[in-house]
Amino acid sequence: MQKFKGVANTLFVPLVARINVSKKFPEYFIDKKALELEAYLPEDAGKGSFEYSDITSAARYFNMDKIVRAFAEKYPSSNLVYLGVGLETAYDRLSNRFPSANWYQVDLPEVIEARKIVFSVRENEYSFCI
């Protein structure tokens, strides 16, 4: 089933990186939602993916998650804003630890529509088109 119809292929690059690192180095970084989404990716989504770039991409998410956790621990009712959210799965990795935080996600209309199909509507998550 193709749930990502109409979105740019560049959206798959960070998602594929999180999938690959989650499979190969789960002790370092695991993104369960990204692994679930793998089944919906086009066949060529991983084309041009290299282990080094996958690791550096996952390291960015690992560090961003650390920053978001530190902020949300200090401000539990915080507003977390992801501009150009793409197929980001931070909500899935972190929201259970911060149930009173609000997650705001902004991207192009076709990306937000794809997110609605894939992620559905979730508590404290708000999406906006630019």
LINWOSUL-V376611 format. One record per helix or strand. SS is the DSSP state (~ for helix, > for strand). FROM is the first residue (numbers start at 1). TO is the last residue. Records with the same first field share a line. If there is no record, write none. Layout:
SS = FROM-TO + FROM-TO
This chain:
~ = 11-24 + 32-40 + 51-74 + 90-97 + 109-119
> = 79-83 + 102-107 + 125-129
